[in-house]
Amino acid sequence: QVQLVESGGGLVQPGGSLRLSCAASQGIFSFTPVGWHRQAPGKERELVAGISNTGRRNYAAAVKGRFTISRDNAQNTVYLQMNSLKPEDTAVYFCYLGARLGQGIQVTVSS
């Protein structure tokens, strides 16, 4: 059973940056879609950024230009670099690998 472990969340001021990491327990990254969802209180879960099995990257309109997703197949890890954070980015962020979902990590943007 592949496990996903997220790290890097926390509290940051508006305009700040965070980098989320998601490490998989097994090396099946190379041709499996990976990425990040998020869910804010009272809202539905939404796709933030993803890398398809062909390597194509896609971003939600709300984060395009601010967030960057990357993948290190050798380390079985996917990253989400989040810059120019806004209060509306506050949510629990979940990484996914194929149909698998991590346990989620809190990101809070507040002054």
N, CA, C and O atoms as a GROMACS GRO file, in nm:
protein
  444
    1GLN      N    1   0.084  -0.119   0.000
    1GLN     CA    2   0.000   0.000   0.000
    1GLN      C    3   0.088   0.125   0.000
    1GLN      O    4   0.168   0.146   0.092
    2VAL      N    5   0.073   0.205  -0.102
    2VAL     CA    6   0.150   0.328  -0.110
    2VAL      C    7   0.096   0.430  -0.011
    2VAL      O    8  -0.025   0.452  -0.003
    3GLN      N    9   0.184   0.490   0.064
    3GLN     CA   10   0.145   0.597   0.156
    3GLN      C   11   0.205   0.728   0.110
    3GLN      O   12   0.317   0.734   0.058
    4LEU      N   13   0.128   0.834   0.130
    4LEU     CA   14   0.171   0.968   0.095
    4LEU      C   15   0.183   1.052   0.221
    4LEU      O   16   0.091   1.054   0.303
    5VAL      N   17   0.294   1.118   0.238
    5VAL     CA   18   0.318   1.197   0.358
    5VAL      C   19   0.349   1.340   0.316
    5VAL      O   20   0.450   1.368   0.251
    6GLU      N   21   0.260   1.431   0.356
    6GLU     CA   22   0.278   1.572   0.324
    6GLU      C   23   0.354   1.644   0.434
    6GLU      O   24   0.347   1.605   0.551
    7SER      N   25   0.427   1.747   0.398
    7SER     CA   26   0.496   1.830   0.496
    7SER      C   27   0.512   1.970   0.438
    7SER      O   28   0.494   1.992   0.318
    8GLY      N   29   0.547   2.066   0.526
    8GLY     CA   30   0.576   2.200   0.482
    8GLY      C   31   0.467   2.302   0.503
    8GLY      O   32   0.484   2.420   0.469
    9GLY      N   33   0.355   2.260   0.557
    9GLY     CA   34   0.247   2.355   0.582
    9GLY      C   35   0.273   2.440   0.704
    9GLY      O   36   0.378   2.429   0.768
   10GLY      N   37   0.178   2.526   0.735
   10GLY     CA   38   0.191   2.609   0.852
   10GLY      C   39   0.123   2.744   0.835
   10GLY      O   40   0.037   2.763   0.749
   11LEU      N   41   0.165   2.837   0.919
   11LEU     CA   42   0.110   2.972   0.920
   11LEU      C   43   0.208   3.067   0.853
   11LEU      O   44   0.327   3.066   0.882
   12VAL      N   45   0.157   3.149   0.763
   12VAL     CA   46   0.241   3.246   0.692
   12VAL      C   47   0.162   3.373   0.672
   12VAL      O   48   0.040   3.370   0.660
   13GLN      N   49   0.232   3.485   0.667
   13GLN     CA   50   0.165   3.613   0.645
   13GLN      C   51   0.131   3.631   0.497
   13GLN      O   52   0.196   3.572   0.411
   14PRO      N   53   0.031   3.711   0.470
   14PRO     CA   54   0.000   3.741   0.328
   14PRO      C   55   0.124   3.792   0.255
   14PRO      O   56   0.199   3.874   0.307
   15GLY      N   57   0.142   3.743   0.135
   15GLY     CA   58   0.260   3.779   0.057
   15GLY      C   59   0.377   3.686   0.077
   15GLY      O   60   0.475   3.694   0.003
   16GLY      N   61   0.367   3.598   0.175
   16GLY     CA   62   0.475   3.507   0.204
   16GLY      C   63   0.474   3.384   0.115
   16GLY      O   64   0.393   3.372   0.023
   17SER      N   65   0.565   3.292   0.145
   17SER     CA   66   0.582   3.172   0.065
   17SER      C   67   0.589   3.048   0.154
   17SER      O   68   0.632   3.055   0.269
   18LEU      N   69   0.548   2.938   0.097
   18LEU     CA   70   0.563   2.807   0.159
   18LEU      C   71   0.592   2.707   0.049
   18LEU      O   72   0.554   2.727  -0.067
   19ARG      N   73   0.661   2.600   0.086
   19ARG     CA   74   0.679   2.489  -0.008
   19ARG      C   75   0.628   2.361   0.056
   19ARG      O   76   0.678   2.317   0.160
   20LEU      N   77   0.529   2.304  -0.006
   20LEU     CA   78   0.475   2.176   0.039
   20LEU      C   79   0.549   2.062  -0.030
   20LEU      O   80   0.588   2.072  -0.146
   21SER      N   81   0.567   1.955   0.045
   21SER     CA   82   0.628   1.834  -0.010
   21SER      C   83   0.536   1.716   0.016
   21SER      O   84   0.463   1.712   0.115
   22CYS      N   85   0.539   1.621  -0.074
   22CYS     CA   86   0.461   1.499  -0.058
   22CYS      C   87   0.548   1.383  -0.101
   22CYS      O   88   0.584   1.370  -0.218
   23ALA      N   89   0.582   1.298  -0.007
   23ALA     CA   90   0.670   1.186  -0.034
   23ALA      C   91   0.589   1.057  -0.038
   23ALA      O   92   0.507   1.030   0.049
   24ALA      N   93   0.613   0.979  -0.142
   24ALA     CA   94   0.546   0.850  -0.156
   24ALA      C   95   0.636   0.739  -0.102
   24ALA      O   96   0.758   0.744  -0.116
   25SER      N   97   0.572   0.639  -0.042
   25SER     CA   98   0.650   0.531   0.019
   25SER      C   99   0.708   0.437  -0.084
   25SER      O  100   0.799   0.360  -0.054
   26GLN      N  101   0.656   0.441  -0.207
   26GLN     CA  102   0.705   0.354  -0.312
   26GLN      C  103   0.728   0.436  -0.438
   26GLN      O  104   0.665   0.539  -0.460
   27GLY      N  105   0.818   0.388  -0.520
   27GLY     CA  106   0.855   0.462  -0.639
   27GLY      C  107   0.768   0.433  -0.759
   27GLY      O  108   0.806   0.355  -0.846
   28ILE      N  109   0.651   0.496  -0.763
   28ILE     CA  110   0.562   0.477  -0.878
   28ILE      C  111   0.526   0.610  -0.940
   28ILE      O  112   0.421   0.624  -1.002
   29PHE      N  113   0.614   0.707  -0.922
   29PHE     CA  114   0.581   0.842  -0.963
   29PHE      C  115   0.583   0.863  -1.113
   29PHE      O  116   0.502   0.939  -1.166
   30SER      N  117   0.676   0.796  -1.180
   30SER     CA  118   0.716   0.841  -1.312
   30SER      C  119   0.602   0.863  -1.410
   30SER      O  120   0.601   0.964  -1.480
   31PHE      N  121   0.508   0.772  -1.417
   31PHE     CA  122   0.402   0.786  -1.518
   31PHE      C  123   0.264   0.788  -1.454
   31PHE      O  124   0.164   0.751  -1.516
   32THR      N  125   0.260   0.834  -1.330
   32THR     CA  126   0.133   0.842  -1.257
   32THR      C  127   0.099   0.988  -1.234
   32THR      O  128   0.183   1.065  -1.188
   33PRO      N  129  -0.023   1.027  -1.263
   33PRO     CA  130  -0.062   1.166  -1.233
   33PRO      C  131  -0.043   1.199  -1.086
   33PRO      O  132  -0.081   1.120  -0.999
   34VAL      N  133   0.014   1.313  -1.058
   34VAL     CA  134   0.035   1.358  -0.921
   34VAL      C  135  -0.006   1.503  -0.911
   34VAL      O  136  -0.014   1.574  -1.012
   35GLY      N  137  -0.032   1.547  -0.788
   35GLY     CA  138  -0.065   1.687  -0.772
   35GLY      C  139  -0.123   1.718  -0.637
   35GLY      O  140  -0.108   1.642  -0.540
   36TRP      N  141  -0.190   1.830  -0.632
   36TRP     CA  142  -0.243   1.883  -0.506
   36TRP      C  143  -0.386   1.931  -0.524
   36TRP      O  144  -0.420   1.999  -0.621
   37HIS      N  145  -0.469   1.894  -0.426
   37HIS     CA  146  -0.601   1.952  -0.409
   37HIS      C  147  -0.597   2.039  -0.283
   37HIS      O  148  -0.500   2.034  -0.207
   38ARG      N  149  -0.700   2.116  -0.262
   38ARG     CA  150  -0.716   2.184  -0.135
   38ARG      C  151  -0.864   2.196  -0.103
   38ARG      O  152  -0.950   2.194  -0.191
   39GLN      N  153  -0.892   2.209   0.027
   39GLN     CA  154  -1.029   2.226   0.072
   39GLN      C  155  -1.031   2.328   0.184
   39GLN      O  156  -0.971   2.309   0.289
   40ALA      N  157  -1.101   2.437   0.158
   40ALA     CA  158  -1.119   2.542   0.258
   40ALA      C  159  -1.246   2.513   0.339
   40ALA      O  160  -1.334   2.443   0.291
   41PRO      N  161  -1.254   2.567   0.461
   41PRO     CA  162  -1.374   2.543   0.542
   41PRO      C  163  -1.501   2.584   0.469
   41PRO      O  164  -1.511   2.695   0.417
   42GLY      N  165  -1.597   2.494   0.467
   42GLY     CA  166  -1.725   2.523   0.405
   42GLY      C  167  -1.726   2.518   0.254
   42GLY      O  168  -1.827   2.551   0.192
   43LYS      N  169  -1.614   2.478   0.194
   43LYS     CA  170  -1.606   2.473   0.049
   43LYS      C  171  -1.572   2.332   0.002
   43LYS      O  172  -1.525   2.249   0.080
   44GLU      N  173  -1.598   2.308  -0.124
   44GLU     CA  174  -1.564   2.178  -0.181
   44GLU      C  175  -1.415   2.171  -0.211
   44GLU      O  176  -1.348   2.272  -0.230
   45ARG      N  177  -1.366   2.048  -0.216
   45ARG     CA  178  -1.226   2.028  -0.251
   45ARG      C  179  -1.206   2.067  -0.397
   45ARG      O  180  -1.290   2.039  -0.482
   46GLU      N  181  -1.094   2.132  -0.425
   46GLU     CA  182  -1.065   2.176  -0.561
   46GLU      C  183  -0.922   2.140  -0.599
   46GLU      O  184  -0.833   2.131  -0.514
   47LEU      N  185  -0.902   2.122  -0.728
   47LEU     CA  186  -0.768   2.096  -0.778
   47LEU      C  187  -0.688   2.225  -0.775
   47LEU      O  188  -0.736   2.330  -0.818
   48VAL      N  189  -0.567   2.217  -0.723
   48VAL     CA  190  -0.478   2.332  -0.720
   48VAL      C  191  -0.378   2.324  -0.835
   48VAL      O  192  -0.363   2.418  -0.913
   49ALA      N  193  -0.310   2.212  -0.844
   49ALA     CA  194  -0.209   2.194  -0.948
   49ALA      C  195  -0.186   2.045  -0.967
   49ALA      O  196  -0.197   1.967  -0.873
   50GLY      N  197  -0.154   2.007  -1.090
   50GLY     CA  198  -0.130   1.867  -1.117
   50GLY      C  199  -0.030   1.847  -1.230
   50GLY      O  200  -0.009   1.936  -1.312
   51ILE      N  201   0.029   1.730  -1.231
   51ILE     CA  202   0.117   1.686  -1.340
   51ILE      C  203   0.057   1.558  -1.394
   51ILE      O  204   0.039   1.460  -1.321
   52SER      N  205   0.026   1.558  -1.523
   52SER     CA  206  -0.036   1.441  -1.585
   52SER      C  207   0.068   1.331  -1.607
   52SER      O  208   0.188   1.351  -1.584
   53ASN      N  209   0.020   1.215  -1.652
   53ASN     CA  210   0.113   1.104  -1.676
   53ASN      C  211   0.205   1.132  -1.795
   53ASN      O  212   0.302   1.060  -1.816
   54THR      N  213   0.176   1.236  -1.873
   54THR     CA  214   0.264   1.275  -1.984
   54THR      C  215   0.354   1.393  -1.945
   54THR      O  216   0.431   1.442  -2.027
   55GLY      N  217   0.342   1.438  -1.820
   55GLY     CA  218   0.427   1.547  -1.774
   55GLY      C  219   0.367   1.686  -1.788
   55GLY      O  220   0.431   1.785  -1.752
   56ARG      N  221   0.246   1.694  -1.840
   56ARG     CA  222   0.184   1.826  -1.856
   56ARG      C  223   0.139   1.879  -1.721
   56ARG      O  224   0.080   1.807  -1.640
   57ARG      N  225   0.168   2.006  -1.699
   57ARG     CA  226   0.129   2.071  -1.574
   57ARG      C  227   0.005   2.156  -1.596
   57ARG      O  228  -0.010   2.222  -1.699
   58ASN      N  229  -0.084   2.154  -1.498
   58ASN     CA  230  -0.201   2.241  -1.504
   58ASN      C  231  -0.224   2.301  -1.367
   58ASN      O  232  -0.192   2.242  -1.264
   59TYR      N  233  -0.281   2.420  -1.368
   59TYR     CA  234  -0.302   2.497  -1.246
   59TYR      C  235  -0.443   2.553  -1.243
   59TYR      O  236  -0.502   2.583  -1.347
   60ALA      N  237  -0.496   2.566  -1.123
   60ALA     CA  238  -0.620   2.638  -1.106
   60ALA      C  239  -0.597   2.785  -1.140
   60ALA      O  240  -0.488   2.838  -1.117
   61ALA      N  241  -0.697   2.849  -1.195
   61ALA     CA  242  -0.684   2.989  -1.233
   61ALA      C  243  -0.643   3.076  -1.115
   61ALA      O  244  -0.568   3.173  -1.132
   62ALA      N  245  -0.691   3.042  -0.997
   62ALA     CA  246  -0.667   3.125  -0.879
   62ALA      C  247  -0.521   3.124  -0.834
   62ALA      O  248  -0.478   3.213  -0.761
   63VAL      N  249  -0.444   3.023  -0.878
   63VAL     CA  250  -0.305   3.012  -0.831
   63VAL      C  251  -0.204   3.026  -0.944
   63VAL      O  252  -0.084   3.031  -0.918
   64LYS      N  253  -0.251   3.033  -1.066
   64LYS     CA  254  -0.160   3.041  -1.180
   64LYS      C  255  -0.071   3.164  -1.169
   64LYS      O  256  -0.119   3.275  -1.144
   65GLY      N  257   0.058   3.143  -1.188
   65GLY     CA  258   0.153   3.253  -1.176
   65GLY      C  259   0.209   3.270  -1.036
   65GLY      O  260   0.308   3.340  -1.016
   66ARG      N  261   0.146   3.206  -0.939
   66ARG     CA  262   0.194   3.215  -0.800
   66ARG      C  263   0.246   3.081  -0.747
   66ARG      O  264   0.340   3.078  -0.668
   67PHE      N  265   0.185   2.973  -0.792
   67PHE     CA  266   0.222   2.840  -0.745
   67PHE      C  267   0.295   2.765  -0.857
   67PHE      O  268   0.266   2.783  -0.975
   68THR      N  269   0.389   2.681  -0.817
   68THR     CA  270   0.462   2.598  -0.912
   68THR      C  271   0.469   2.455  -0.859
   68THR      O  272   0.511   2.432  -0.746
   69ILE      N  273   0.427   2.361  -0.942
   69ILE     CA  274   0.434   2.221  -0.904
   69ILE      C  275   0.554   2.158  -0.972
   69ILE      O  276   0.585   2.188  -1.088
   70SER      N  277   0.621   2.070  -0.899
   70SER     CA  278   0.735   1.998  -0.957
   70SER      C  279   0.739   1.858  -0.898
   70SER      O  280   0.676   1.829  -0.796
   71ARG      N  281   0.815   1.774  -0.964
   71ARG     CA  282   0.819   1.634  -0.925
   71ARG      C  283   0.963   1.584  -0.934
   71ARG      O  284   1.034   1.612  -1.030
   72ASP      N  285   1.004   1.512  -0.831
   72ASP     CA  286   1.136   1.448  -0.830
   72ASP      C  287   1.113   1.298  -0.826
   72ASP      O  288   1.086   1.241  -0.720
   73ASN      N  289   1.123   1.235  -0.942
   73ASN     CA  290   1.094   1.092  -0.949
   73ASN      C  291   1.196   1.010  -0.868
   73ASN      O  292   1.160   0.907  -0.810
   74ALA      N  293   1.318   1.054  -0.865
   74ALA     CA  294   1.421   0.980  -0.792
   74ALA      C  295   1.393   0.979  -0.642
   74ALA      O  296   1.426   0.883  -0.571
   75GLN      N  297   1.332   1.087  -0.594
   75GLN     CA  298   1.300   1.098  -0.452
   75GLN      C  299   1.155   1.063  -0.422
   75GLN      O  300   1.112   1.071  -0.307
   76ASN      N  301   1.079   1.024  -0.525
   76ASN     CA  302   0.937   0.989  -0.507
   76ASN      C  303   0.861   1.101  -0.437
   76ASN      O  304   0.779   1.076  -0.349
   77THR      N  305   0.890   1.224  -0.476
   77THR     CA  306   0.835   1.339  -0.406
   77THR      C  307   0.778   1.440  -0.506
   77THR      O  308   0.835   1.463  -0.613
   78VAL      N  309   0.667   1.498  -0.470
   78VAL     CA  310   0.609   1.607  -0.548
   78VAL      C  311   0.605   1.731  -0.459
   78VAL      O  312   0.577   1.722  -0.339
   79TYR      N  313   0.633   1.844  -0.518
   79TYR     CA  314   0.642   1.969  -0.443
   79TYR      C  315   0.539   2.069  -0.495
   79TYR      O  316   0.496   2.063  -0.610
   80LEU      N  317   0.501   2.160  -0.408
   80LEU     CA  318   0.419   2.273  -0.447
   80LEU      C  319   0.480   2.397  -0.386
   80LEU      O  320   0.470   2.420  -0.265
   81GLN      N  321   0.543   2.477  -0.469
   81GLN     CA  322   0.598   2.605  -0.425
   81GLN      C  323   0.489   2.709  -0.434
   81GLN      O  324   0.433   2.733  -0.542
   82MET      N  325   0.458   2.771  -0.323
   82MET     CA  326   0.349   2.868  -0.316
   82MET      C  327   0.406   3.004  -0.279
   82MET      O  328   0.459   3.022  -0.170
   83ASN      N  329   0.395   3.098  -0.370
   83ASN     CA  330   0.445   3.233  -0.349
   83ASN      C  331   0.328   3.332  -0.348
   83ASN      O  332   0.218   3.300  -0.393
   84SER      N  333   0.355   3.450  -0.298
   84SER     CA  334   0.254   3.557  -0.294
   84SER      C  335   0.122   3.505  -0.236
   84SER      O  336   0.014   3.527  -0.292
   85LEU      N  337   0.133   3.438  -0.124
   85LEU     CA  338   0.015   3.375  -0.064
   85LEU      C  339  -0.087   3.479  -0.020
   85LEU      O  340  -0.052   3.588   0.024
   86LYS      N  341  -0.213   3.441  -0.032
   86LYS     CA  342  -0.326   3.526   0.004
   86LYS      C  343  -0.409   3.457   0.110
   86LYS      O  344  -0.404   3.335   0.121
   87PRO      N  345  -0.484   3.533   0.187
   87PRO     CA  346  -0.571   3.471   0.288
   87PRO      C  347  -0.666   3.366   0.227
   87PRO      O  348  -0.699   3.268   0.293
   88GLU      N  349  -0.707   3.388   0.105
   88GLU     CA  350  -0.799   3.292   0.042
   88GLU      C  351  -0.730   3.162   0.001
   88GLU      O  352  -0.797   3.069  -0.045
   89ASP      N  353  -0.598   3.154   0.018
   89ASP     CA  354  -0.527   3.028  -0.004
   89ASP      C  355  -0.534   2.938   0.120
   89ASP      O  356  -0.490   2.823   0.116
   90THR      N  357  -0.587   2.990   0.227
   90THR     CA  358  -0.600   2.911   0.349
   90THR      C  359  -0.689   2.790   0.325
   90THR      O  360  -0.803   2.803   0.281
   91ALA      N  361  -0.636   2.673   0.355
   91ALA     CA  362  -0.708   2.548   0.330
   91ALA      C  363  -0.625   2.432   0.380
   91ALA      O  364  -0.509   2.448   0.419
   92VAL      N  365  -0.686   2.315   0.380
   92VAL     CA  366  -0.611   2.191   0.397
   92VAL      C  367  -0.570   2.145   0.257
   92VAL      O  368  -0.654   2.133   0.168
   93TYR      N  369  -0.443   2.120   0.240
   93TYR     CA  370  -0.390   2.079   0.110
   93TYR      C  371  -0.362   1.929   0.113
   93TYR      O  372  -0.300   1.876   0.205
   94PHE      N  373  -0.409   1.862   0.009
   94PHE     CA  374  -0.394   1.717  -0.002
   94PHE      C  375  -0.314   1.686  -0.129
   94PHE      O  376  -0.346   1.738  -0.236
   95CYS      N  377  -0.213   1.604  -0.116
   95CYS     CA  378  -0.148   1.559  -0.238
   95CYS      C  379  -0.217   1.432  -0.287
   95CYS      O  380  -0.276   1.358  -0.208
   96TYR      N  381  -0.208   1.408  -0.416
   96TYR     CA  382  -0.263   1.285  -0.472
   96TYR      C  383  -0.161   1.221  -0.565
   96TYR      O  384  -0.078   1.288  -0.626
   97LEU      N  385  -0.170   1.091  -0.572
   97LEU     CA  386  -0.088   1.011  -0.661
   97LEU      C  387  -0.180   0.908  -0.723
   97LEU      O  388  -0.217   0.810  -0.658
   98GLY      N  389  -0.217   0.929  -0.847
   98GLY     CA  390  -0.320   0.846  -0.906
   98GLY      C  391  -0.449   0.864  -0.828
   98GLY      O  392  -0.498   0.976  -0.814
   99ALA      N  393  -0.504   0.755  -0.778
   99ALA     CA  394  -0.627   0.761  -0.701
   99ALA      C  395  -0.602   0.773  -0.551
   99ALA      O  396  -0.697   0.782  -0.472
  100ARG      N  397  -0.476   0.774  -0.512
  100ARG     CA  398  -0.443   0.781  -0.370
  100ARG      C  399  -0.438   0.927  -0.325
  100ARG      O  400  -0.399   1.016  -0.400
  101LEU      N  401  -0.477   0.948  -0.199
  101LEU     CA  402  -0.482   1.082  -0.144
  101LEU      C  403  -0.407   1.084  -0.011
  101LEU      O  404  -0.420   0.992   0.069
  102GLY      N  405  -0.327   1.189   0.012
  102GLY     CA  406  -0.260   1.204   0.139
  102GLY      C  407  -0.357   1.244   0.249
  102GLY      O  408  -0.476   1.261   0.226
  103GLN      N  409  -0.303   1.257   0.368
  103GLN     CA  410  -0.389   1.285   0.484
  103GLN      C  411  -0.422   1.433   0.495
  103GLN      O  412  -0.513   1.470   0.570
  104GLY      N  413  -0.352   1.516   0.423
  104GLY     CA  414  -0.379   1.660   0.425
  104GLY      C  415  -0.289   1.734   0.521
  104GLY      O  416  -0.245   1.680   0.622
  105ILE      N  417  -0.262   1.860   0.487
  105ILE     CA  418  -0.181   1.945   0.571
  105ILE      C  419  -0.238   2.087   0.566
  105ILE      O  420  -0.279   2.136   0.461
  106GLN      N  421  -0.238   2.151   0.682
  106GLN     CA  422  -0.301   2.282   0.694
  106GLN      C  423  -0.206   2.391   0.646
  106GLN      O  424  -0.087   2.393   0.680
  107VAL      N  425  -0.260   2.481   0.567
  107VAL     CA  426  -0.192   2.604   0.528
  107VAL      C  427  -0.282   2.720   0.569
  107VAL      O  428  -0.397   2.728   0.527
  108THR      N  429  -0.228   2.809   0.650
  108THR     CA  430  -0.304   2.925   0.697
  108THR      C  431  -0.229   3.052   0.659
  108THR      O  432  -0.111   3.069   0.692
  109VAL      N  433  -0.298   3.139   0.589
  109VAL     CA  434  -0.239   3.267   0.548
  109VAL      C  435  -0.312   3.377   0.622
  109VAL      O  436  -0.429   3.405   0.596
  110SER      N  437  -0.242   3.439   0.715
  110SER     CA  438  -0.306   3.538   0.800
  110SER      C  439  -0.202   3.629   0.860
  110SER      O  440  -0.088   3.588   0.885
  111SER      N  441  -0.241   3.754   0.882
  111SER     CA  442  -0.153   3.849   0.949
  111SER      C  443  -0.180   3.852   1.098
  111SER      O  444  -0.115   3.926   1.172
   0.00000   0.00000   0.00000
